[in-house]
């Protein structure tokens, strides 16, 4: 501030101007003292916190003085976005943002020395960013800006071999549950970074990230490669390795190739492809349960909501018991990602399995086709069909005792697998919208027959998609 000294005209006197000048100087001096009563200081580096854990943000007054009777406010980008508020000698929660309720605590053990800390529990991705630590006394206020960096270490990478590409073998590495976006690389045994064929990072439903990175390895290569996914904030990584030679030995051995006829070679390639498809799908196994709120009155669900069967229902109209609208949906709803589950069908003579839109209606005539929101395969009269429009008959050489269902939402794919011989029964392709849910029906009911339940089965851990482990 520039101080302008008053001038004196010939008609003025020193005695009349001096009091005003002194008053102005005193006012400026008091303002300077008030604005400089204290400063607020926080850490000069970001605070890093892991997902699900807690973070502690600290700041203090300088010079040291008690803040017991001050207002201490922690907020985000706006003064009104209150993370935690202390005022009048106690914590105030009336202005606190909803997402922080029940998760914050002001640590006041050293508040008489002007030092406070904010503890935030159950750290979430949305907590990432800047926070303001604000102190206000009766005559002055100051603040400082702090940064909280949230970090999440994701899952172990899952490596799968996914067929031929550009004269080599395409190998894909996937890992999920990272925050922020991770760095993914392929490396050789010496740690040298290898060029990737593709790399993709996609957001998950809960603000976390999934990474997928592919590499094409020459068919004649014997090298072992590793997939390394790293969180740069934590400087920590997850890593998995695969031996290309061991993985490809069954189809790469030249001695076996020379002994096989063309028919044998085609059969071997077919077996390898179908094994690969099921193994990849099983790598996305999820826990599926039955939703009793969607169950038809004729259906009985087990206590663990894993089995469904017909009840002893005797409707006035006997044909009603044979309708395919006697079904139940899975509790889980899917709006993205890849998901796989298996159902034991045993020796049942009829069943329906697949997925449908959550919004489908039971009112009126039901048509189980993709156009109406159903992607379903059924068994009836000893014949397997995919319920396309018109339906597609499915050739089945070995009757499945267990059926696997694989949903790839973004790819618009629903695939059905005969787990018994590891073959693929059928794949629907298209475009999905809205929430999809698993669909189950124990089939048409003929009194005294087809009473066996459909059973949702756990997918063995060793059946996952990591072929390189």
C-alpha positions in Angstrom: 0.0 0.0 0.0 1.3 3.5 -0.9 0.8 6.1 1.9 -0.1 9.5 0.6 1.1 12.3 2.9 -1.5 15.1 3.1 -0.3 18.5 1.7 -0.7 21.8 3.5 -2.1 24.8 1.7 -1.1 28.3 2.8 -4.4 28.7 4.4 -4.1 25.5 6.5 -2.4 25.0 9.8 -0.3 22.1 11.0 -2.5 21.7 14.1 -5.6 21.1 12.0 -4.1 18.5 9.7 -1.9 16.5 12.1 -4.7 14.6 14.0 -6.1 13.2 10.8 -2.7 12.1 9.6 -1.9 10.4 12.8 -5.3 8.6 12.8 -4.7 7.3 9.3 -1.2 6.0 10.2 -2.6 4.2 13.3 -5.4 2.6 11.2 -3.0 1.3 8.7 -0.7 -0.1 11.4 -3.5 -1.9 13.2 -4.7 -3.4 9.8 -1.1 -4.6 9.2 -0.9 -6.2 12.6 -4.3 -7.9 12.3 -3.6 -9.4 8.9 -0.3 -10.7 10.0 -1.4 -12.3 13.3 -0.6 -15.8 12.1 -0.1 -17.9 9.1 -1.3 -21.5 8.3 1.2 -24.1 7.2 0.6 -27.6 5.9 2.9 -30.3 4.4 4.9 -29.1 1.3 4.3 -32.4 -0.5 1.2 -34.5 -1.4 -0.2 -36.9 1.2 -0.7 -40.4 -0.3 -3.4 -42.7 1.0 -4.4 -46.2 -0.1 -8.0 -47.1 -1.1 -10.0 -48.4 1.9 -7.4 -47.2 4.4 -7.3 -43.8 6.2 -5.5 -40.5 5.5 -4.3 -37.9 8.0 -4.0 -34.2 6.8 -2.2 -31.9 9.2 -1.7 -28.1 9.4 -0.6 -25.7 12.1 -0.4 -22.0 13.1 2.7 -20.0 13.1 3.6 -18.5 15.5 2.4 -21.2 17.9 -0.9 -20.2 19.6 -4.1 -21.9 20.8 -6.8 -22.5 18.3 -9.4 -23.8 20.8 -11.6 -20.8 20.3 -11.1 -20.4 16.6 -13.0 -21.8 13.7 -11.1 -24.6 11.9 -12.7 -25.5 8.6 -11.5 -28.1 6.1 -13.1 -27.8 2.7 -12.6 -28.8 -1.0 -12.7 -26.3 -3.9 -15.4 -24.1 -2.4 -15.7 -22.6 1.1 -19.2 -24.2 1.3 -17.9 -27.7 0.4 -17.3 -28.6 4.0 -15.3 -31.8 4.8 -15.1 -31.1 8.5 -15.9 -28.0 10.7 -14.8 -27.1 14.2 -16.4 -24.0 15.7 -17.4 -22.8 19.1 -15.2 -25.3 20.8 -16.8 -28.4 19.2 -17.2 -30.3 16.0 -20.1 -29.1 13.8 -21.7 -31.5 11.3 -24.7 -29.6 10.0 -22.8 -28.2 6.9 -20.7 -31.3 6.2 -20.9 -32.8 2.7 -22.9 -36.1 2.5 -20.0 -38.1 1.1 -17.9 -37.4 4.2 -20.5 -38.0 6.9 -19.3 -40.6 9.4 -15.8 -40.7 7.9 -14.0 -37.7 9.4 -12.4 -36.9 12.7 -10.6 -33.7 13.8 -7.5 -34.7 16.0 -7.3 -31.9 18.6 -4.7 -33.3 21.0 -2.3 -30.4 20.2 -4.9 -27.7 19.4 -3.6 -25.5 22.2 -0.4 -25.2 20.2 -2.3 -24.4 17.0 -1.8 -27.8 15.5 -4.7 -30.0 14.2 -5.1 -33.0 11.9 -8.0 -34.3 9.8 -8.5 -38.0 9.7 -10.5 -39.4 6.8 -11.5 -43.1 7.0 -12.3 -45.6 4.2 -10.5 -43.6 1.5 -12.4 -43.6 -1.9 -11.3 -42.5 -5.4 -13.5 -39.3 -5.0 -11.4 -38.2 -2.1 -8.5 -37.5 -4.5 -7.6 -33.8 -4.9 -7.0 -30.6 -3.0 -8.2 -29.6 0.5 -8.1 -26.2 2.2 -7.1 -25.9 5.9 -8.7 -22.7 7.2 -8.3 -21.0 10.6 -10.4 -18.0 11.7 -10.0 -16.0 14.9 -12.1 -13.1 16.0 -9.8 -10.6 14.1 -8.1 -12.6 11.4 -8.2 -15.6 9.1 -5.6 -17.5 7.1 -5.6 -20.8 5.0 -3.3 -23.2 3.3 -3.8 -25.7 0.4 -3.0 -29.4 0.8 -3.2 -32.2 -1.7 -4.4 -35.8 -1.1 -3.4 -38.4 -3.7 -5.5 -41.6 -3.6 -3.8 -44.8 -4.7 -5.1 -48.4 -5.2 -3.0 -51.5 -5.9 -5.0 -53.7 -8.3 -5.3 -57.4 -8.9 -2.6 -59.8 -9.9 -2.4 -59.8 -13.8 -4.2 -62.6 -15.5 -2.4 -63.8 -18.7 -4.2 -65.7 -21.4 -3.3 -67.0 -24.9 -5.9 -65.9 -27.4 -5.0 -67.4 -30.8 -3.0 -66.3 -33.8 -2.3 -62.8 -35.0 0.2 -61.4 -37.6 2.1 -64.7 -37.9 2.5 -65.1 -34.1 0.6 -65.9 -31.0 -1.5 -63.2 -29.3 -1.1 -63.1 -25.5 -3.2 -60.8 -23.4 -2.7 -59.6 -19.9 -5.6 -58.2 -17.8 -5.7 -56.6 -14.4 -8.4 -54.6 -12.6 -9.2 -52.5 -9.5 -6.4 -49.9 -10.0 -6.4 -46.2 -9.0 -5.3 -44.0 -10.7 -4.7 -45.3 -14.2 -1.8 -47.8 -13.9 1.2 -48.3 -16.2 1.3 -51.7 -17.9 4.3 -53.2 -19.7 5.5 -56.5 -21.2 9.1 -57.4 -20.2 11.6 -60.2 -21.0 13.6 -62.1 -18.4 16.3 -59.4 -18.4 13.7 -56.7 -17.6 13.8 -55.2 -21.1 10.5 -53.6 -22.2 8.9 -55.4 -25.1 6.6 -53.6 -27.7 2.9 -54.2 -27.1 0.4 -55.0 -29.9 -2.3 -53.0 -28.1 -3.0 -51.3 -24.8 -6.2 -50.2 -23.3 -7.2 -48.7 -19.9 -11.0 -48.7 -19.2 -12.9 -47.2 -16.2 -14.8 -49.6 -14.0 -18.2 -48.8 -12.4 -16.7 -47.6 -9.1 -14.2 -45.1 -10.5 -11.4 -47.7 -10.6 -9.5 -48.8 -13.7 -8.9 -52.0 -15.6 -5.9 -52.4 -17.9 -5.6 -54.8 -20.9 -2.3 -55.1 -22.7 -1.5 -57.5 -25.6 1.7 -58.8 -27.2 2.3 -60.9 -30.3 5.0 -63.5 -29.7 6.6 -65.4 -32.7 5.5 -69.0 -32.9 9.0 -70.2 -32.8 10.0 -68.2 -29.7 11.0 -70.0 -26.5 11.2 -66.9 -24.4 9.4 -66.3 -21.1 7.7 -63.0 -20.8 6.2 -61.2 -17.8 3.3 -58.7 -17.6 4.1 -55.9 -15.1 1.3 -53.5 -13.9 2.5 -50.6 -11.7 0.9 -47.9 -9.6 3.2 -44.9 -10.1 2.0 -43.1 -6.9 2.8 -46.1 -4.7 5.8 -47.2 -6.8 4.4 -50.8 -6.3 3.6 -53.4 -9.0 1.8 -56.6 -9.7 3.5 -59.1 -12.0 2.7 -62.4 -13.7 4.8 -64.4 -16.1 4.2 -66.9 -18.9 6.4 -69.5 -20.6 5.4 -69.3 -24.3 7.1 -72.6 -25.1 5.2 -74.5 -22.4 1.9 -72.9 -23.3 2.2 -73.6 -27.0 3.9 -77.0 -26.8 0.7 -79.0 -27.6 0.3 -77.3 -30.9 3.8 -76.3 -31.7 5.7 -79.6 -31.6 6.9 -80.3 -35.1 7.2 -84.0 -34.6 3.5 -84.3 -33.8 2.7 -82.0 -36.7 4.4 -84.3 -39.2 2.5 -87.4 -37.8 -0.9 -85.7 -38.0 -3.0 -85.9 -41.1 -4.7 -82.8 -42.3 -7.9 -83.9 -40.6 -6.1 -84.6 -37.4 -4.5 -81.2 -37.6 -7.8 -79.4 -38.1 -9.3 -81.4 -35.2 -6.4 -80.5 -32.9 -6.7 -76.8 -33.8 -10.4 -76.9 -33.1 -9.9 -78.6 -29.7 -7.2 -75.9 -28.8 -9.5 -73.1 -29.8 -12.5 -74.4 -27.9 -10.4 -75.0 -24.8 -8.9 -71.5 -25.1 -12.4 -70.0 -25.3 -13.7 -71.6 -22.2 -10.5 -71.0 -20.2 -10.7 -67.3 -21.1 -14.3 -67.1 -20.1 -13.7 -68.8 -16.8 -11.2 -66.2 -16.0 -14.2 -63.8 -15.4 -16.1 -66.0 -13.0 -18.6 -64.1 -10.7 -20.8 -65.2 -7.8 -24.4 -65.4 -9.0 -27.4 -65.9 -6.8 -31.2 -66.1 -7.5 -33.5 -63.1 -6.7 -36.6 -64.4 -4.9 -38.5 -61.1 -5.8 -38.4 -62.2 -9.5 -39.3 -65.8 -9.0 -42.5 -67.2 -10.5 -45.0 -68.6 -7.8 -44.4 -72.2 -9.1 -40.6 -72.0 -8.4 -38.9 -73.0 -5.2 -35.5 -71.5 -4.4 -33.0 -73.1 -2.0 -31.9 -71.3 1.2 -28.6 -70.3 -0.3 -30.4 -69.1 -3.5 -28.3 -71.3 -5.7 -30.9 -74.0 -6.7 -34.3 -73.5 -8.4 -36.9 -76.2 -9.0 -40.6 -76.6 -9.7 -43.0 -76.7 -6.8 -46.1 -78.8 -6.4 -48.2 -76.3 -8.2 -51.6 -77.3 -9.7 -53.0 -74.3 -11.6 -56.6 -74.5 -12.9 -55.2 -74.2 -16.4 -52.8 -77.1 -16.8 -51.2 -75.6 -19.9 -50.0 -72.7 -17.8 -47.4 -75.0 -16.2 -45.8 -75.6 -19.5 -45.2 -71.9 -20.3 -41.6 -70.6 -20.5 -42.4 -67.5 -18.5 -41.9 -69.6 -15.3 -38.5 -68.1 -14.5 -36.3 -66.3 -12.0 -33.6 -63.8 -12.5 -30.2 -63.5 -10.9 -29.7 -60.9 -8.1 -26.8 -59.4 -9.9 -27.2 -56.7 -12.6 -24.5 -56.0 -15.1 -24.1 -52.7 -16.9 -20.6 -53.4 -18.3 -17.5 -55.6 -18.1 -17.1 -59.4 -18.5 -18.9 -62.0 -16.3 -19.1 -65.8 -16.3 -21.1 -68.3 -14.4 -22.0 -72.1 -14.6 -25.2 -74.0 -14.1 -25.6 -77.7 -13.6 -28.4 -79.1 -15.7 -27.8 -82.7 -15.0 -30.2 -85.1 -16.7 -33.0 -82.6 -17.0 -35.2 -82.9 -20.2 -35.8 -79.2 -20.4 -34.3 -75.8 -19.3 -33.8 -72.2 -20.4 -30.6 -70.3 -19.5 -29.1 -66.9 -20.6 -29.5 -63.2 -19.8 -32.2 -60.7 -20.2 -32.8 -57.0 -19.8 -33.8 -56.1 -16.3 -36.7 -54.1 -17.7 -38.5 -57.0 -19.5 -42.2 -57.4 -18.6 -44.1 -60.6 -17.8 -47.3 -59.1 -19.0 -48.8 -60.3 -22.3 -47.2 -62.7 -24.6 -43.4 -63.2 -24.0 -41.1 -63.8 -27.0 -37.6 -64.9 -25.9 -35.6 -63.2 -28.6 -32.8 -60.6 -28.6 -35.2 -58.1 -30.1 -37.3 -58.3 -27.0 -34.4 -58.3 -24.6 -33.6 -62.0 -24.1 -30.5 -63.9 -25.1 -31.4 -67.5 -24.2 -30.5 -71.1 -25.1 -32.9 -73.9 -24.3 -33.3 -77.6 -24.3 -36.7 -79.1 -25.1 -37.7 -82.4 -26.5 -34.1 -83.5 -26.7 -33.2 -80.7 -29.0 -31.0 -77.7 -28.2 -31.9 -74.3 -29.6 -30.6 -70.7 -29.5 -33.7 -68.5 -29.3 -32.9 -66.2 -32.3 -35.6 -65.1 -34.7 -36.2 -67.7 -36.1 -34.6 -70.1 -33.6 -31.3 -71.8 -34.4 -30.9 -75.5 -33.9 -27.6 -76.4 -32.1 -25.8 -79.6 -33.0 -24.6 -81.3 -29.7 -22.5 -84.5 -29.8 -22.0 -84.8 -26.1 -25.0 -83.8 -23.9 -23.9 -81.1 -21.4 -24.3 -81.8 -17.7 -23.1 -78.3 -16.9 -23.6 -75.1 -19.0 -21.3 -72.0 -18.8 -22.6 -68.5 -19.7 -20.2 -65.7 -20.6 -21.3 -62.1 -20.9 -19.0 -59.5 -22.5 -21.1 -56.4 -22.3 -18.9 -54.0 -24.3 -18.4 -56.5 -27.0 -22.1 -57.3 -27.2 -21.5 -61.0 -26.8 -23.3 -63.7 -24.8 -21.6 -67.1 -25.3 -22.8 -70.5 -24.0 -20.4 -73.4 -23.3 -20.8 -77.1 -22.8 -18.5 -77.5 -19.8 -18.7 -81.3 -20.2 -16.6 -81.4 -23.4 -15.4 -77.7 -23.2 -17.0 -76.8 -26.5 -18.9 -73.6 -27.3 -22.6 -74.2 -27.9 -23.5 -70.7 -29.4 -22.8 -67.0 -29.3 -25.2 -64.1 -29.6 -23.7 -60.8 -30.8 -25.2 -57.4 -30.9 -25.3 -54.2 -28.8 -26.4 -54.0 -25.2 -28.0 -51.2 -23.3 -29.4 -50.9 -19.7 -28.9 -53.5 -17.0 -28.7 -57.2 -17.9 -29.4 -60.0 -15.4 -28.9 -63.8 -15.5 -32.0 -65.7 -16.6 -33.0 -69.2 -15.3 -36.0 -71.4 -16.0 -36.2 -75.1 -15.1 -38.2 -75.6 -18.3 -41.7 -76.7 -19.1 -43.3 -78.8 -16.3 -44.9 -82.1 -17.0 -46.3 -83.6 -13.8 -44.0 -86.2 -12.5 -41.0 -85.3 -14.8 -38.4 -82.6 -15.1 -38.5 -82.0 -11.4 -34.7 -81.9 -11.0 -33.3 -78.4 -10.0 -31.1 -76.1 -11.9 -28.0 -75.5 -9.8 -25.6 -72.5 -9.9 -22.2 -74.0 -9.5 -18.9 -72.5 -8.2 -16.2 -72.2 -10.9 -13.1 -74.0 -9.6 -10.2 -71.5 -8.9 -7.8 -73.5 -11.0 -10.2 -73.2 -14.0 -9.5 -69.4 -14.3 -8.1 -67.8 -17.4 -4.5 -67.5 -16.4 -3.0 -70.1 -18.7 0.6 -69.0 -17.9 0.5 -69.8 -14.2 
